[in-house]
Amino acid sequence: MRNPVQSEADAFHIVFGTAAVIAASVVLGALFVPLVGVALFVGAAAGALFWELRTKDPDRRRPLREAALQGDRFARPDRRRVLVVANRTLQGAELRSELLERASAGAELRIVAPILCSRVHYIASDIDTELREARARLDEAMQWAADEGLAASGVVGDPNVALGAIEDELRLSGADEVIVSTHPPGRSNWLETGIVERLREELDIPVTHLVVHLESTPAAAA
């Protein structure tokens, strides 16, 4: 929500508008029944609140967009760069199919695997274990990419904030597209944090959300 008071003129308009609504409510209540005036006032207040909640603040910092703009200096006109955000779904068949499709079109893949502890680990989390597991998944994905002849690189991301890891990658390398791979809704911590919506809100590049069902992936089952 934006700050509605940006200047003295804004403050004047708010005060004047509020006074006008109150006056109109009083007049209508006097001419008809008090309930009409109350209904007008409540409706006007609800409308103003809805407008403010739906209006974006143009002055709010957008760190992801700022990072992407900084990373644009690394852009190569001859190659599309795709930033892939995935961790526990790196073995998913759906994700690998998407990566093969992007690579076949000449894209360079950059995989970032942010560490995000499970719900039961929020209070007492073994970061070292999470780190080893993320590195193992990333190494396996890198070996698969090499076997497929894909132009790909990867890194394990920030152990605390997934968005921070994405911001770092955008600032350092830039991207032409972001693919976020998650478990289905209800099983994904990232979806609960609103990561996809935040990326789509701040970035001017395509953001693809890919849902991966690991139970249907032979490698994951093994």
Backbone as CSV, one residue per row, in Angstrom:
resi,resn,N_x,N_y,N_z,CA_x,CA_y,CA_z,C_x,C_y,C_z
1,MET,0.840,-1.192,0.000,0.000,0.000,0.000,0.873,1.239,0.000
2,ARG,0.505,2.233,-0.799,1.307,3.436,-0.886,0.982,4.368,0.271
3,ASN,1.854,5.348,0.508,1.588,6.400,1.484,0.683,7.436,0.823
4,PRO,-0.545,7.661,1.326,-1.469,8.558,0.630,-1.095,10.026,0.759
5,VAL,-0.262,10.374,1.741,0.099,11.773,1.963,1.522,12.002,1.483
6,GLN,1.654,12.539,0.282,2.964,12.807,-0.294,3.320,14.287,-0.249
7,SER,2.320,15.154,0.009,2.563,16.592,0.009,1.457,17.282,0.799
8,GLU,1.608,18.618,0.971,0.571,19.380,1.637,-0.725,19.367,0.833
9,ALA,-0.597,19.348,-0.482,-1.786,19.295,-1.331,-2.558,18.002,-1.098
10,ASP,-1.815,16.877,-0.965,-2.487,15.605,-0.686,-3.233,15.670,0.640
11,ALA,-2.595,16.256,1.665,-3.235,16.376,2.969,-4.496,17.230,2.883
12,PHE,-4.420,18.322,2.123,-5.590,19.195,1.953,-6.733,18.451,1.284
13,HIS,-6.413,17.696,0.216,-7.449,16.962,-0.502,-8.105,15.911,0.386
14,ILE,-7.301,15.264,1.225,-7.852,14.233,2.113,-8.790,14.874,3.131
15,VAL,-8.336,15.977,3.739,-9.166,16.656,4.737,-10.445,17.189,4.100
16,PHE,-10.304,17.823,2.916,-11.466,18.388,2.241,-12.441,17.277,1.834
17,GLY,-11.922,16.185,1.298,-12.785,15.078,0.878,-13.509,14.457,2.047
18,THR,-12.790,14.287,3.175,-13.416,13.717,4.365,-14.541,14.615,4.882
19,ALA,-14.262,15.930,4.908,-15.276,16.878,5.374,-16.500,16.864,4.460
20,ALA,-16.264,16.766,3.148,-17.376,16.751,2.198,-18.247,15.515,2.396
21,VAL,-17.605,14.351,2.618,-18.369,13.118,2.831,-19.181,13.212,4.114
22,ILE,-18.571,13.755,5.172,-19.301,13.890,6.447,-20.494,14.824,6.277
23,ALA,-20.250,15.948,5.580,-21.347,16.902,5.381,-22.473,16.278,4.572
24,ALA,-22.125,15.571,3.499,-23.153,14.931,2.676,-23.909,13.881,3.474
25,SER,-23.209,13.150,4.338,-23.859,12.126,5.158,-24.847,12.752,6.127
26,VAL,-24.426,13.884,6.727,-25.319,14.565,7.667,-26.568,15.085,6.957
27,VAL,-26.366,15.689,5.771,-27.500,16.241,5.022,-28.470,15.134,4.627
28,LEU,-27.950,14.046,4.071,-28.821,12.942,3.668,-29.534,12.339,4.861
29,GLY,-28.834,12.233,5.977,-29.465,11.694,7.179,-30.579,12.578,7.682
30,ALA,-30.390,13.891,7.514,-31.426,14.828,7.964,-32.620,14.837,7.019
31,LEU,-32.365,14.731,5.713,-33.441,14.786,4.724,-34.246,13.500,4.685
32,PHE,-33.603,12.386,4.878,-34.296,11.096,4.791,-34.312,10.423,6.172
33,VAL,-33.480,9.419,6.315,-33.353,8.766,7.630,-31.872,8.698,7.975
34,PRO,-31.517,8.707,9.252,-30.102,8.681,9.632,-29.328,7.520,9.018
35,LEU,-30.011,6.410,8.788,-29.328,5.230,8.252,-28.738,5.505,6.869
36,VAL,-29.408,6.361,6.068,-28.897,6.683,4.737,-27.562,7.411,4.845
37,GLY,-27.482,8.360,5.769,-26.231,9.077,5.971,-25.119,8.170,6.452
38,VAL,-25.452,7.273,7.363,-24.450,6.315,7.866,-23.971,5.410,6.740
39,ALA,-24.900,4.951,5.895,-24.538,4.078,4.775,-23.591,4.793,3.808
40,LEU,-23.862,6.073,3.542,-22.986,6.836,2.653,-21.591,6.959,3.234
41,PHE,-21.511,7.275,4.508,-20.206,7.449,5.140,-19.420,6.140,5.157
42,VAL,-20.088,5.056,5.538,-19.415,3.750,5.585,-18.967,3.326,4.192
43,GLY,-19.818,3.545,3.196,-19.454,3.174,1.824,-18.260,3.963,1.317
44,ALA,-18.240,5.269,1.616,-17.125,6.103,1.188,-15.831,5.672,1.872
45,ALA,-15.903,5.367,3.162,-14.707,4.931,3.892,-14.196,3.596,3.363
46,ALA,-15.121,2.673,3.086,-14.719,1.363,2.557,-14.096,1.510,1.173
47,GLY,-14.671,2.388,0.341,-14.108,2.606,-0.988,-12.719,3.197,-0.931
48,ALA,-12.513,4.169,-0.019,-11.189,4.775,0.123,-10.167,3.756,0.597
49,LEU,-10.559,2.897,1.536,-9.649,1.868,2.040,-9.289,0.875,0.952
50,PHE,-10.277,0.452,0.177,-10.023,-0.485,-0.921,-9.056,0.123,-1.940
51,TRP,-9.254,1.389,-2.255,-8.384,2.073,-3.224,-6.942,2.103,-2.733
52,GLU,-6.750,2.411,-1.452,-5.402,2.494,-0.907,-4.732,1.124,-0.869
53,LEU,-5.490,0.090,-0.545,-4.916,-1.251,-0.477,-4.512,-1.755,-1.855
54,ARG,-5.228,-1.344,-2.893,-4.944,-1.830,-4.239,-3.960,-0.949,-4.996
55,THR,-3.619,0.200,-4.444,-2.721,1.124,-5.132,-1.289,0.888,-4.684
56,LYS,-0.394,0.700,-5.645,1.010,0.453,-5.340,1.740,1.775,-5.103
57,ASP,2.715,1.722,-4.216,3.512,2.904,-3.921,4.656,2.998,-4.921
58,PRO,4.669,4.006,-5.803,5.731,4.114,-6.804,7.087,4.424,-6.205
59,ASP,7.102,4.896,-4.945,8.374,5.252,-4.312,8.961,4.110,-3.494
60,ARG,8.246,2.978,-3.375,8.767,1.869,-2.585,9.948,1.212,-3.301
61,ARG,10.982,0.917,-2.534,12.150,0.254,-3.108,11.781,-1.141,-3.586
62,ARG,12.329,-1.515,-4.721,12.132,-2.845,-5.277,13.515,-3.452,-5.502
63,PRO,14.070,-4.082,-4.464,15.447,-4.573,-4.544,15.686,-5.586,-5.652
64,LEU,14.689,-6.420,-5.948,14.871,-7.401,-7.013,14.999,-6.709,-8.366
65,ARG,14.162,-5.701,-8.610,14.248,-4.965,-9.865,15.574,-4.205,-9.964
66,GLU,15.990,-3.602,-8.855,17.263,-2.880,-8.843,18.419,-3.833,-9.137
67,ALA,18.376,-5.020,-8.541,19.434,-6.004,-8.775,19.449,-6.446,-10.235
68,ALA,18.261,-6.664,-10.814,18.187,-7.090,-12.212,18.741,-6.016,-13.143
69,LEU,18.468,-4.770,-12.832,18.988,-3.678,-13.663,20.510,-3.604,-13.577
70,GLN,21.049,-3.835,-12.392,22.507,-3.862,-12.255,23.110,-5.029,-13.016
71,GLY,22.421,-6.167,-12.984,22.932,-7.349,-13.672,22.837,-7.267,-15.177
72,ASP,22.057,-6.315,-15.693,21.913,-6.183,-17.144,23.237,-5.884,-17.836
73,ARG,24.207,-5.368,-17.087,25.494,-5.047,-17.722,26.245,-6.300,-18.151
74,PHE,25.811,-7.459,-17.626,26.439,-8.721,-18.010,25.685,-9.414,-19.143
75,ALA,24.636,-8.795,-19.608,23.808,-9.433,-20.638,24.591,-9.629,-21.929
76,ARG,24.342,-10.759,-22.583,24.957,-11.057,-23.866,23.876,-11.122,-24.931
77,PRO,23.992,-10.325,-25.964,22.938,-10.314,-26.993,22.816,-11.628,-27.748
78,ASP,23.873,-12.452,-27.698,23.856,-13.690,-28.465,23.386,-14.894,-27.658
79,ARG,23.095,-14.704,-26.359,22.675,-15.847,-25.554,21.676,-15.411,-24.482
80,ARG,20.603,-16.163,-24.399,19.576,-15.903,-23.386,19.986,-16.582,-22.079
81,ARG,19.833,-15.886,-20.971,20.243,-16.416,-19.676,18.996,-16.673,-18.827
82,VAL,18.881,-17.899,-18.339,17.719,-18.298,-17.552,18.185,-18.626,-16.134
83,LEU,17.610,-17.921,-15.158,17.910,-18.180,-13.753,16.888,-19.178,-13.215
84,VAL,17.371,-20.309,-12.724,16.513,-21.387,-12.232,16.630,-21.441,-10.711
85,VAL,15.506,-21.310,-10.025,15.475,-21.355,-8.564,14.829,-22.662,-8.150
86,ALA,15.619,-23.553,-7.597,15.106,-24.877,-7.219,16.036,-25.482,-6.186
87,ASN,15.496,-26.366,-5.361,16.323,-27.082,-4.394,15.844,-28.523,-4.315
88,ARG,14.777,-28.752,-3.567,14.316,-30.125,-3.382,13.631,-30.692,-4.608
89,THR,13.387,-29.867,-5.604,12.733,-30.348,-6.825,13.716,-30.461,-8.000
90,LEU,15.008,-30.412,-7.723,15.989,-30.434,-8.805,15.957,-31.728,-9.611
91,GLN,15.492,-32.809,-8.999,15.411,-34.078,-9.718,14.101,-34.255,-10.471
92,GLY,13.210,-33.287,-10.362,11.895,-33.432,-10.955,11.923,-33.519,-12.471
93,ALA,11.128,-34.440,-13.024,11.072,-34.617,-14.476,10.517,-33.370,-15.158
94,GLU,9.540,-32.712,-14.506,8.959,-31.512,-15.107,10.005,-30.412,-15.259
95,LEU,10.823,-30.230,-14.233,11.855,-29.194,-14.288,12.900,-29.522,-15.345
96,ARG,13.351,-30.743,-15.384,14.397,-31.099,-16.350,13.890,-30.997,-17.785
97,SER,12.629,-31.284,-17.987,12.058,-31.103,-19.317,12.090,-29.635,-19.726
98,GLU,11.757,-28.754,-18.790,11.799,-27.312,-19.071,13.221,-26.850,-19.353
99,LEU,14.178,-27.363,-18.590,15.566,-26.964,-18.795,16.086,-27.428,-20.158
100,LEU,15.715,-28.627,-20.548,16.107,-29.118,-21.875,15.506,-28.251,-22.978
101,GLU,14.264,-27.833,-22.777,13.604,-26.987,-23.771,14.301,-25.634,-23.887
102,ARG,14.643,-25.020,-22.729,15.321,-23.727,-22.769,16.707,-23.859,-23.390
103,ALA,17.420,-24.912,-23.022,18.774,-25.097,-23.541,18.769,-25.374,-25.035
104,SER,17.761,-26.100,-25.515,17.688,-26.393,-26.946,17.476,-25.130,-27.760
105,ALA,16.934,-24.086,-27.109,16.741,-22.800,-27.777,17.959,-21.899,-27.624
106,GLY,19.032,-22.444,-27.039,20.277,-21.689,-26.924,20.470,-20.956,-25.623
107,ALA,19.638,-21.226,-24.617,19.739,-20.509,-23.354,20.866,-21.063,-22.493
108,GLU,21.463,-20.175,-21.713,22.434,-20.552,-20.687,21.704,-20.638,-19.363
109,LEU,21.898,-21.732,-18.623,21.166,-21.979,-17.392,22.036,-21.664,-16.184
110,ARG,21.481,-20.933,-15.254,22.143,-20.650,-13.985,21.208,-21.102,-12.883
111,ILE,21.602,-22.134,-12.133,20.753,-22.707,-11.093,21.202,-22.205,-9.731
112,VAL,20.275,-21.664,-8.973,20.542,-21.299,-7.588,19.639,-22.141,-6.706
113,ALA,20.252,-22.800,-5.724,19.512,-23.692,-4.831,19.504,-23.085,-3.433
114,PRO,18.543,-22.203,-3.148,18.486,-21.603,-1.809,18.154,-22.647,-0.756
115,ILE,18.769,-22.533,0.393,18.464,-23.445,1.488,17.272,-22.877,2.243
116,LEU,16.222,-23.654,2.337,15.039,-23.243,3.092,14.633,-24.400,3.979
117,CYS,14.767,-24.197,5.280,14.484,-25.279,6.218,13.008,-25.623,6.214
118,SER,12.726,-26.885,6.477,11.337,-27.325,6.526,10.633,-26.732,7.739
119,ARG,9.312,-26.846,7.776,8.533,-26.265,8.866,8.996,-26.785,10.227
120,VAL,9.279,-28.074,10.302,9.657,-28.656,11.589,11.060,-28.250,12.001
121,HIS,11.829,-27.648,11.074,13.193,-27.255,11.383,13.333,-25.774,11.703
122,TYR,12.223,-25.027,11.670,12.325,-23.582,11.861,12.924,-23.239,13.227
123,ILE,12.540,-23.987,14.260,13.017,-23.671,15.605,14.423,-24.208,15.822
124,ALA,14.646,-25.463,15.473,15.961,-26.081,15.677,16.377,-26.729,14.362
125,SER,17.090,-25.980,13.565,17.449,-26.469,12.239,18.938,-26.791,12.165
126,ASP,19.239,-27.901,11.538,20.628,-28.287,11.304,21.038,-27.730,9.948
127,ILE,21.597,-26.519,9.935,21.956,-25.861,8.692,23.015,-26.648,7.934
128,ASP,23.938,-27.256,8.670,24.992,-28.026,8.000,24.398,-29.179,7.198
129,THR,23.414,-29.853,7.763,22.771,-30.946,7.048,22.033,-30.424,5.830
130,GLU,21.274,-29.325,6.000,20.564,-28.722,4.875,21.534,-28.309,3.778
131,LEU,22.694,-27.786,4.180,23.693,-27.345,3.213,24.252,-28.525,2.427
132,ARG,24.578,-29.609,3.125,25.104,-30.799,2.444,24.080,-31.372,1.476
133,GLU,22.828,-31.425,1.907,21.797,-31.983,1.038,21.591,-31.117,-0.199
134,ALA,21.588,-29.796,-0.020,21.420,-28.899,-1.163,22.584,-29.036,-2.139
135,ARG,23.796,-29.130,-1.613,24.967,-29.296,-2.484,24.915,-30.622,-3.231
136,ALA,24.455,-31.674,-2.553,24.359,-32.974,-3.207,23.336,-32.925,-4.347
137,ARG,22.198,-32.287,-4.110,21.189,-32.166,-5.167,21.727,-31.341,-6.332
138,LEU,22.415,-30.255,-6.001,22.946,-29.397,-7.056,24.030,-30.123,-7.847
139,ASP,24.902,-30.841,-7.175,25.954,-31.590,-7.873,25.350,-32.619,-8.817
140,GLU,24.309,-33.299,-8.355,23.653,-34.301,-9.211,23.013,-33.632,-10.428
141,ALA,22.411,-32.462,-10.198,21.795,-31.738,-11.310,22.853,-31.250,-12.297
142,MET,23.986,-30.813,-11.787,25.061,-30.353,-12.664,25.631,-31.508,-13.497
143,GLN,25.710,-32.693,-12.877,26.199,-33.855,-13.618,25.212,-34.237,-14.717
144,TRP,23.921,-34.170,-14.390,22.897,-34.438,-15.406,22.998,-33.443,-16.553
145,ALA,23.166,-32.163,-16.228,23.277,-31.133,-17.265,24.506,-31.378,-18.145
146,ALA,25.610,-31.766,-17.518,26.822,-32.048,-18.288,26.604,-33.242,-19.213
147,ASP,25.938,-34.272,-18.709,25.670,-35.453,-19.532,24.768,-35.111,-20.719
148,GLU,23.897,-34.128,-20.531,22.988,-33.714,-21.606,23.614,-32.669,-22.522
149,GLY,24.810,-32.226,-22.165,25.480,-31.218,-22.983,24.910,-29.826,-22.831
150,LEU,24.348,-29.521,-21.680,23.736,-28.213,-21.452,24.755,-27.211,-20.935
151,ALA,24.610,-25.968,-21.330,25.429,-24.885,-20.790,24.805,-24.449,-19.475
152,ALA,25.365,-24.932,-18.351,24.741,-24.685,-17.058,25.787,-24.523,-15.975
153,SER,25.453,-23.720,-14.983,26.265,-23.566,-13.788,25.326,-23.435,-12.611
154,GLY,25.845,-23.587,-11.390,24.948,-23.539,-10.242,25.656,-23.150,-8.972
155,VAL,24.849,-22.748,-7.985,25.385,-22.345,-6.694,24.318,-22.589,-5.636
156,VAL,24.761,-22.921,-4.425,23.853,-23.039,-3.288,23.624,-21.642,-2.737
157,GLY,22.354,-21.293,-2.494,22.013,-19.927,-2.129,21.978,-19.665,-0.640
158,ASP,21.581,-18.462,-0.307,21.499,-17.958,1.056,20.729,-18.925,1.944
159,PRO,21.301,-19.319,3.094,20.625,-20.280,3.966,19.456,-19.690,4.744
160,ASN,19.217,-18.390,4.623,18.162,-17.756,5.404,17.019,-17.210,4.558
161,VAL,17.344,-16.592,3.434,16.320,-15.915,2.644,16.452,-16.312,1.183
162,ALA,15.445,-16.996,0.650,15.489,-17.407,-0.753,15.523,-16.196,-1.671
163,LEU,14.744,-15.172,-1.345,14.731,-13.970,-2.174,16.088,-13.282,-2.175
164,GLY,16.806,-13.378,-1.062,18.147,-12.805,-1.009,19.097,-13.509,-1.956
165,ALA,18.981,-14.823,-2.061,19.821,-15.581,-2.989,19.501,-15.208,-4.431
166,ILE,18.221,-15.032,-4.731,17.821,-14.637,-6.088,18.327,-13.237,-6.399
167,GLU,18.199,-12.335,-5.436,18.679,-10.966,-5.632,20.173,-10.945,-5.924
168,ASP,20.930,-11.742,-5.176,22.383,-11.801,-5.399,22.703,-12.263,-6.812
169,GLU,22.013,-13.291,-7.274,22.283,-13.812,-8.612,21.896,-12.813,-9.690
170,LEU,20.783,-12.130,-9.500,20.365,-11.124,-10.478,21.381,-9.987,-10.552
171,ARG,21.919,-9.597,-9.411,22.873,-8.497,-9.382,24.208,-8.913,-10.009
172,LEU,24.618,-10.139,-9.779,25.928,-10.587,-10.252,25.924,-11.009,-11.717
173,SER,24.796,-11.571,-12.166,24.806,-12.171,-13.495,23.665,-11.730,-14.395
174,GLY,22.601,-11.168,-13.823,21.461,-10.795,-14.647,20.692,-12.023,-15.122
175,ALA,19.563,-11.794,-15.770,18.751,-12.897,-16.291,17.741,-12.355,-17.287
176,ASP,17.358,-13.212,-18.226,16.303,-12.886,-19.185,14.996,-13.555,-18.814
177,GLU,15.072,-14.516,-17.898,13.879,-15.220,-17.418,14.220,-15.869,-16.094
178,VAL,13.221,-16.003,-15.234,13.386,-16.720,-13.967,12.401,-17.873,-13.939
179,ILE,12.895,-19.065,-13.618,12.036,-20.238,-13.426,12.110,-20.616,-11.954
180,VAL,10.959,-20.654,-11.289,10.887,-21.070,-9.890,10.211,-22.427,-9.833
181,SER,10.931,-23.407,-9.330,10.417,-24.775,-9.248,10.059,-25.092,-7.801
182,THR,8.812,-25.485,-7.566,8.364,-25.766,-6.199,7.558,-27.057,-6.146
183,HIS,7.338,-27.518,-4.912,6.354,-28.563,-4.677,4.958,-27.990,-4.953
184,PRO,3.935,-28.833,-5.006,2.565,-28.337,-5.199,2.123,-27.456,-4.031
185,PRO,1.119,-26.601,-4.244,0.586,-25.788,-3.152,0.184,-26.659,-1.966
186,GLY,0.468,-26.154,-0.779,0.195,-26.919,0.427,1.398,-27.695,0.913
187,ARG,2.382,-27.895,0.014,3.594,-28.621,0.389,4.847,-27.778,0.162
188,SER,4.651,-26.546,-0.275,5.787,-25.701,-0.618,5.902,-24.511,0.328
189,ASN,7.021,-24.445,1.050,7.263,-23.288,1.906,7.443,-22.020,1.082
190,TRP,8.067,-22.147,-0.076,8.309,-20.965,-0.914,7.009,-20.329,-1.358
191,LEU,6.030,-21.132,-1.717,4.745,-20.572,-2.134,4.077,-19.845,-0.981
192,GLU,4.234,-20.364,0.229,3.635,-19.726,1.392,4.241,-18.360,1.661
193,THR,5.491,-18.161,1.284,6.142,-16.873,1.501,5.824,-15.874,0.388
194,GLY,5.103,-16.315,-0.646,4.740,-15.407,-1.726,5.873,-15.082,-2.674
195,ILE,6.841,-15.983,-2.813,8.031,-15.697,-3.609,7.702,-15.469,-5.082
196,VAL,6.770,-16.254,-5.636,6.441,-16.111,-7.060,5.767,-14.769,-7.311
197,GLU,4.812,-14.411,-6.461,4.120,-13.126,-6.630,5.092,-11.960,-6.505
198,ARG,6.015,-12.060,-5.568,6.992,-10.978,-5.372,7.878,-10.808,-6.609
199,LEU,8.323,-11.910,-7.167,9.159,-11.841,-8.372,8.389,-11.234,-9.536
200,ARG,7.164,-11.666,-9.725,6.364,-11.152,-10.838,6.028,-9.673,-10.654
201,GLU,5.881,-9.251,-9.407,5.558,-7.856,-9.141,6.744,-6.935,-9.440
202,GLU,7.953,-7.389,-9.097,9.115,-6.506,-9.188,9.873,-6.601,-10.500
203,LEU,9.872,-7.760,-11.134,10.716,-7.942,-12.306,9.966,-7.659,-13.598
204,ASP,10.701,-7.182,-14.571,10.141,-6.915,-15.899,10.413,-8.048,-16.875
205,ILE,11.001,-9.131,-16.394,11.300,-10.286,-17.236,10.296,-11.397,-16.906
206,PRO,10.128,-12.386,-17.807,9.180,-13.476,-17.527,9.564,-14.264,-16.279
207,VAL,8.585,-14.592,-15.466,8.772,-15.435,-14.278,7.856,-16.642,-14.430
208,THR,8.460,-17.813,-14.589,7.705,-19.051,-14.789,7.676,-19.840,-13.494
209,HIS,6.485,-20.203,-13.034,6.351,-21.045,-11.847,6.067,-22.470,-12.300
210,LEU,6.939,-23.384,-11.921,6.819,-24.779,-12.328,6.564,-25.645,-11.100
211,VAL,5.455,-26.373,-11.112,5.114,-27.282,-10.016,5.654,-28.670,-10.346
212,VAL,6.426,-29.218,-9.419,7.076,-30.517,-9.631,6.497,-31.536,-8.657
213,HIS,6.129,-32.705,-9.193,5.609,-33.807,-8.382,6.708,-34.863,-8.287
214,LEU,7.452,-34.844,-7.212,8.600,-35.744,-7.100,8.203,-37.208,-6.986
215,GLU,6.995,-37.479,-6.477,6.597,-38.885,-6.320,6.492,-39.604,-7.653
216,SER,6.399,-38.822,-8.751,6.309,-39.428,-10.082,7.663,-39.507,-10.780
217,THR,8.720,-39.110,-10.048,10.063,-39.103,-10.634,10.833,-40.326,-10.142
218,PRO,11.243,-41.232,-11.046,11.950,-42.439,-10.624,13.205,-42.130,-9.824
219,ALA,13.976,-41.121,-10.230,15.229,-40.810,-9.546,14.967,-40.392,-8.108
220,ALA,13.894,-39.623,-7.888,13.585,-39.185,-6.539,13.130,-40.360,-5.683
221,ALA,12.336,-41.258,-6.282,11.866,-42.412,-5.538,13.022,-43.312,-5.138
222,ALA,14.017,-43.409,-6.008,15.170,-44.235,-5.676,15.990,-43.650,-4.556
